[in-house]
Amino acid sequence: MEFLTRLGASNRVWNAIVKNTATFPQGISVVKESSRARRPHVDPKPVPRLGMVVFYGGVASFWMIASNRWWMRVPMDSFSLSAGMWLQALNVVLTTAILLFCVLRHAYNGWRIAEKHRSAVSEHARQQSRRLSSRVQTLREEDRAWIAREIHDELGQLLTGIKMQLRLVEDRLGDRGDRTLNPLIDKLVESSEMVDTTIASVQRIAAGLRPSSLDHLGLATALNEEAEQFSHRTGIPCVVKFGKVPETLPAAINTAVFRIFQESLTNVARHAQAHRIEVAFDVSGAVLELVIHDDGIGIDPSAIDHPKSLGLIGMIERAESVGGWIRFEQPSGKGTTVTLTIPLSAFEHPIDLGP
């Protein structure tokens, strides 16, 4: 009953995130930020203001009227009159050109300011989206870890107790020496085998939600076990080569690297038509690098930025959530190379790389 209650509370957490509410069960709280709080202001139209246009127009008109009146007071002969008409026309053209230049320059400056504001708003939205995505992934991993522990501990203990009770009844019936009880003993043996199968399924489901080796034995062991399980399921050899790997890494990096590795293997099994996978994992110079190469048909470049490529988008978001980046390349020949790079210098606690 406690397991079902906690699971229902976990579902309410996700529903609260989707509805953007401000209160969560079990002491989890989220401050709901106002849509207008700390958001950069954006001018709706990058055009010159009416007052500035009127000012420029007034200055130009004053100049043209004053210059014409001064020109009319100057005594002229026929030749000077002809030249004066040309000078007046040139004065109109130059004044109009200067007026247009001033208006367009002001409009351009307004456009640049508006573009800066739009870039600030866009960057603000990206940062908000990245933080929300990181928070959702963190809650998802916490729920997976908790559910995996509950399944492994609670259901595992109950199933083990049932198996022991069945074994006890089987021994008691066998001690009686009554052959008429043999069919019943056979049924008990079959039930015990079914319990063993159920225990194995529980362990497999718990490991699929959150492998215990990732939390207790380290990232390298978890990657190696995942590669072995992938090869067993698909028949595709997956060889993992480890370089200089620290004993401990931040939990966020462990989770991100492991999930990206899982998604890469899933993509290979679904789309690559590969016959072999080679993986290199190394940490050198405070930079973590994971390289996954397969000999399949290669990745379609258009699929990387396609909005429906949710798996690739999730890999990119996970890498960015820990300050890293990921590259999808198709080297000469065939196959795809996925390179994950994460600088470790951004994390507060130093990482011991060993001697």
C-alpha positions as CSV (number, residue, x, y, z in Angstrom):
1,M,0.0,0.0,0.0
2,E,2.9,2.4,0.8
3,F,4.4,1.7,-2.6
4,L,1.1,2.6,-4.4
5,T,0.8,5.7,-2.3
6,R,4.3,6.9,-3.2
7,L,3.8,6.0,-6.9
8,G,0.5,8.1,-6.9
9,A,2.4,11.0,-5.3
10,S,5.0,10.7,-8.0
11,N,2.4,10.9,-10.7
12,R,1.0,14.0,-9.1
13,V,4.4,15.6,-9.3
14,W,4.5,15.1,-13.0
15,N,1.0,16.4,-13.4
16,A,1.9,19.5,-11.4
17,I,4.9,20.2,-13.7
18,V,2.7,19.9,-16.9
19,K,0.1,22.2,-15.4
20,N,2.8,24.7,-14.3
21,T,1.4,24.8,-10.7
22,A,3.3,26.2,-7.8
23,T,2.8,23.5,-5.1
24,F,4.0,19.9,-5.2
25,P,3.5,17.0,-2.8
26,Q,6.1,15.6,-0.4
27,G,7.7,18.9,0.4
28,I,8.7,19.8,-3.2
29,S,8.0,23.4,-4.0
30,V,8.5,25.4,-7.2
31,V,8.3,29.2,-7.3
32,K,6.1,30.1,-10.2
33,E,7.7,33.1,-11.9
34,S,5.5,35.8,-13.4
35,S,5.5,35.9,-17.2
36,R,6.6,39.5,-17.1
37,A,9.1,39.2,-14.3
38,R,12.8,39.9,-15.2
39,R,11.9,39.7,-18.9
40,P,13.7,42.1,-21.2
41,H,11.6,44.8,-22.8
42,V,11.1,44.7,-26.6
43,D,10.1,47.7,-28.7
44,P,7.3,46.5,-30.9
45,K,8.4,48.4,-34.0
46,P,11.9,49.4,-34.9
47,V,10.9,52.6,-36.7
48,P,11.8,56.3,-36.0
49,R,9.5,58.0,-33.6
50,L,7.1,60.7,-35.0
51,G,8.7,63.5,-33.0
52,M,12.1,62.8,-34.4
53,V,10.8,62.7,-37.9
54,V,9.0,66.1,-37.4
55,F,12.2,67.6,-36.0
56,Y,14.3,66.5,-38.9
57,G,11.6,67.7,-41.3
58,G,11.3,71.1,-39.6
59,V,15.1,71.6,-39.7
60,A,15.2,70.8,-43.4
61,S,12.2,73.0,-44.2
62,F,13.7,75.9,-42.2
63,W,17.0,75.5,-44.1
64,M,15.3,75.5,-47.5
65,I,13.1,78.5,-46.8
66,A,16.0,80.5,-45.3
67,S,18.3,79.7,-48.2
68,N,15.6,80.6,-50.8
69,R,14.9,83.9,-49.2
70,W,18.6,84.8,-49.0
71,W,19.1,83.8,-52.7
72,M,16.2,86.0,-53.7
73,R,17.8,89.1,-52.2
74,V,21.0,88.7,-54.2
75,P,21.0,90.8,-57.4
76,M,21.7,88.6,-60.5
77,D,22.0,88.9,-64.2
78,S,20.7,86.3,-66.7
79,F,23.8,84.1,-66.3
80,S,23.7,84.2,-62.5
81,L,20.0,83.6,-62.5
82,S,20.5,80.4,-64.5
83,A,23.3,79.2,-62.3
84,G,21.2,80.1,-59.2
85,M,18.4,77.9,-60.4
86,W,20.7,75.0,-60.7
87,L,22.1,75.8,-57.2
88,Q,18.6,75.9,-55.7
89,A,17.8,72.5,-57.3
90,L,21.1,71.1,-55.9
91,N,20.2,72.6,-52.5
92,V,16.8,70.7,-52.6
93,V,18.5,67.5,-53.6
94,L,21.2,67.7,-50.9
95,T,18.7,68.7,-48.2
96,T,16.4,65.9,-49.1
97,A,19.3,63.4,-49.2
98,I,20.5,64.6,-45.7
99,L,17.0,64.3,-44.4
100,L,16.6,60.8,-45.6
101,F,20.0,59.8,-44.3
102,C,19.1,61.1,-40.8
103,V,15.7,59.4,-40.8
104,L,17.2,56.1,-42.1
105,R,20.1,56.3,-39.6
106,H,17.7,56.7,-36.7
107,A,15.6,53.9,-38.0
108,Y,18.6,51.6,-38.3
109,N,19.7,52.4,-34.8
110,G,16.2,51.6,-33.6
111,W,16.3,48.3,-35.5
112,R,19.6,47.4,-33.9
113,I,18.3,48.1,-30.4
114,A,15.1,46.0,-31.1
115,E,17.2,43.1,-32.4
116,K,19.4,43.2,-29.3
117,H,16.2,43.1,-27.2
118,R,14.8,40.3,-29.2
119,S,18.1,38.4,-28.8
120,A,17.9,38.9,-25.1
121,V,14.3,37.6,-24.9
122,S,15.3,34.6,-27.1
123,E,18.3,33.8,-24.9
124,H,16.1,34.3,-21.8
125,A,13.5,31.8,-23.2
126,R,16.3,29.3,-24.0
127,Q,17.7,29.5,-20.5
128,Q,14.3,29.0,-19.0
129,S,13.6,26.1,-21.3
130,R,17.0,24.6,-20.5
131,R,16.4,24.9,-16.7
132,L,13.0,23.4,-17.0
133,S,14.2,20.5,-19.1
134,S,17.0,19.9,-16.6
135,R,14.6,20.0,-13.7
136,V,12.2,17.6,-15.4
137,Q,15.1,15.2,-16.2
138,T,16.3,15.4,-12.6
139,L,12.8,14.6,-11.2
140,R,12.4,11.8,-13.7
141,E,15.7,10.2,-12.6
142,E,14.8,10.6,-9.0
143,D,11.5,8.9,-9.6
144,R,13.2,6.1,-11.5
145,A,15.7,5.5,-8.8
146,W,13.0,5.4,-6.1
147,I,10.7,3.1,-8.0
148,A,13.6,0.8,-8.9
149,R,14.5,0.6,-5.2
150,E,10.9,-0.1,-4.2
151,I,10.5,-2.8,-6.8
152,H,13.8,-4.4,-6.0
153,D,13.4,-4.3,-2.2
154,E,9.7,-4.6,-1.5
155,L,8.7,-7.0,-4.3
156,G,12.0,-8.8,-4.2
157,Q,11.5,-9.5,-0.5
158,L,7.9,-10.6,-0.9
159,L,8.8,-13.0,-3.7
160,T,11.7,-14.4,-1.8
161,G,9.4,-15.0,1.2
162,I,6.9,-16.8,-1.1
163,K,9.6,-19.0,-2.5
164,M,10.8,-19.9,1.0
165,Q,7.3,-20.8,2.0
166,L,6.8,-23.0,-1.0
167,R,10.1,-24.7,-0.4
168,L,9.1,-25.4,3.2
169,V,5.7,-26.9,2.2
170,E,7.5,-29.0,-0.4
171,D,9.9,-30.4,2.2
172,R,7.1,-31.1,4.7
173,L,5.1,-33.0,2.1
174,G,8.2,-34.9,0.9
175,D,8.9,-36.1,4.5
176,R,5.6,-37.8,4.7
177,G,6.6,-40.4,2.1
178,D,3.1,-40.5,0.6
179,R,3.3,-41.1,-3.1
180,T,-0.2,-39.7,-3.6
181,L,1.2,-36.3,-2.8
182,N,3.7,-36.4,-5.6
183,P,1.4,-34.5,-8.1
184,L,1.0,-31.8,-5.5
185,I,4.7,-31.6,-4.8
186,D,5.3,-31.2,-8.6
187,K,2.9,-28.3,-8.6
188,L,4.8,-26.7,-5.8
189,V,8.1,-27.1,-7.7
190,E,6.5,-25.5,-10.8
191,S,5.3,-22.6,-8.6
192,S,8.7,-22.2,-7.1
193,E,10.2,-22.0,-10.6
194,M,7.6,-19.4,-11.6
195,V,8.6,-17.3,-8.5
196,D,12.3,-17.6,-9.6
197,T,11.3,-16.3,-13.1
198,T,9.3,-13.4,-11.5
199,I,12.3,-12.5,-9.3
200,A,14.5,-12.3,-12.4
201,S,11.9,-10.2,-14.2
202,V,11.7,-7.8,-11.2
203,Q,15.5,-7.5,-11.1
204,R,15.6,-6.8,-14.9
205,I,12.8,-4.1,-14.6
206,A,14.5,-2.5,-11.7
207,A,17.9,-2.4,-13.5
208,G,16.1,-1.0,-16.6
209,L,14.7,1.9,-14.5
210,R,18.0,2.7,-12.8
211,P,20.9,0.3,-12.7
212,S,22.3,-0.1,-9.2
213,S,25.8,-0.3,-10.6
214,L,25.6,3.3,-11.7
215,D,25.1,4.4,-8.1
216,H,27.3,1.9,-6.3
217,L,30.1,0.7,-8.7
218,G,30.6,3.8,-10.9
219,L,30.0,4.9,-14.4
220,A,32.6,2.7,-16.1
221,T,31.1,-0.5,-14.6
222,A,27.5,0.6,-15.6
223,L,28.6,1.3,-19.2
224,N,30.3,-2.0,-19.5
225,E,27.3,-3.9,-18.1
226,E,24.9,-2.0,-20.4
227,A,27.1,-2.9,-23.4
228,E,27.1,-6.6,-22.4
229,Q,23.3,-6.6,-22.0
230,F,22.9,-4.8,-25.4
231,S,25.1,-7.4,-27.1
232,H,23.1,-10.2,-25.5
233,R,19.8,-8.7,-26.6
234,T,20.7,-7.7,-30.2
235,G,23.6,-9.9,-31.1
236,I,25.6,-6.9,-32.1
237,P,29.1,-6.9,-30.5
238,C,29.7,-3.8,-28.4
239,V,33.3,-3.2,-27.3
240,V,34.0,-0.6,-24.7
241,K,37.6,0.7,-24.2
242,F,38.3,2.7,-21.1
243,G,41.1,5.2,-20.8
244,K,41.9,7.1,-17.6
245,V,38.7,7.2,-15.7
246,P,38.3,8.6,-12.2
247,E,36.8,6.5,-9.5
248,T,34.0,9.0,-8.8
249,L,32.2,11.5,-10.9
250,P,29.3,13.9,-10.1
251,A,26.0,12.2,-10.1
252,A,24.6,14.5,-12.8
253,I,27.5,13.6,-15.1
254,N,27.0,9.9,-14.4
255,T,23.3,10.0,-15.3
256,A,23.8,12.2,-18.4
257,V,26.6,10.0,-19.9
258,F,24.8,6.8,-19.1
259,R,21.5,7.9,-20.6
260,I,23.2,9.3,-23.7
261,F,25.1,6.0,-24.1
262,Q,21.8,4.1,-23.8
263,E,20.0,6.2,-26.4
264,S,23.0,5.9,-28.8
265,L,22.8,2.1,-28.5
266,T,19.0,2.2,-29.1
267,N,19.5,4.3,-32.2
268,V,22.1,1.9,-33.5
269,A,19.7,-1.1,-33.0
270,R,16.8,0.6,-34.6
271,H,18.3,2.5,-37.6
272,A,22.0,1.8,-38.2
273,Q,21.9,-1.8,-39.5
274,A,25.3,-2.1,-37.9
275,H,27.4,-5.2,-37.2
276,R,29.8,-3.8,-34.6
277,I,30.0,-0.9,-32.1
278,E,33.2,0.5,-30.7
279,V,33.1,2.8,-27.7
280,A,36.0,4.8,-26.2
281,F,35.6,6.5,-22.8
282,D,38.3,8.7,-21.3
283,V,38.9,11.6,-19.0
284,S,42.0,13.7,-19.6
285,G,42.8,17.3,-18.9
286,A,39.6,17.8,-16.9
287,V,37.6,16.9,-20.0
288,L,35.3,13.8,-20.3
289,E,34.9,12.3,-23.7
290,L,32.7,9.5,-24.9
291,V,33.0,8.3,-28.5
292,I,30.6,5.8,-29.9
293,H,31.2,4.5,-33.5
294,D,29.2,2.0,-35.5
295,D,29.7,0.5,-38.9
296,G,26.1,0.9,-40.1
297,I,24.6,2.9,-42.9
298,G,25.3,6.3,-41.3
299,I,23.1,9.0,-40.0
300,D,21.1,11.3,-42.3
301,P,22.3,14.9,-41.7
302,S,18.8,16.2,-42.0
303,A,17.6,14.0,-39.2
304,I,19.9,15.8,-36.7
305,D,17.9,19.1,-36.7
306,H,14.5,17.4,-37.5
307,P,11.9,18.3,-34.9
308,K,10.7,14.7,-34.8
309,S,14.1,13.3,-33.9
310,L,13.2,13.4,-30.2
311,G,16.0,10.9,-29.2
312,L,18.7,13.1,-30.7
313,I,17.1,16.2,-29.2
314,G,17.1,14.5,-25.8
315,M,20.8,13.6,-26.1
316,I,21.7,17.2,-27.0
317,E,19.6,18.5,-24.0
318,R,21.2,16.1,-21.6
319,A,24.7,17.1,-22.8
320,E,23.9,20.8,-22.4
321,S,22.4,20.3,-19.0
322,V,25.8,19.4,-17.6
323,G,27.7,22.0,-19.6
324,G,28.8,19.7,-22.5
325,W,28.0,19.3,-26.1
326,I,27.6,16.4,-28.5
327,R,28.5,15.9,-32.2
328,F,27.0,13.6,-34.8
329,E,29.4,12.8,-37.6
330,Q,29.5,10.5,-40.6
331,P,33.2,9.8,-41.3
332,S,34.6,8.6,-44.6
333,G,33.3,5.2,-45.4
334,K,30.2,4.2,-43.5
335,G,28.9,4.4,-40.0
336,T,28.2,7.1,-37.5
337,T,30.3,8.6,-34.8
338,V,28.7,10.2,-31.7
339,T,31.1,12.3,-29.6
340,L,30.1,13.6,-26.2
341,T,32.4,16.1,-24.6
342,I,31.9,17.5,-21.0
343,P,34.3,19.9,-19.4
344,L,34.7,19.0,-15.7
345,S,36.2,22.3,-14.6
346,A,32.7,23.8,-14.3
347,F,31.8,21.7,-11.3
348,E,32.4,22.9,-7.9
349,H,34.2,19.9,-6.3
350,P,37.5,18.8,-7.8
351,I,37.6,15.4,-9.5
352,D,40.5,13.1,-8.6
353,L,42.0,11.7,-11.8
354,G,44.4,9.5,-9.9
355,P,48.2,9.5,-10.2
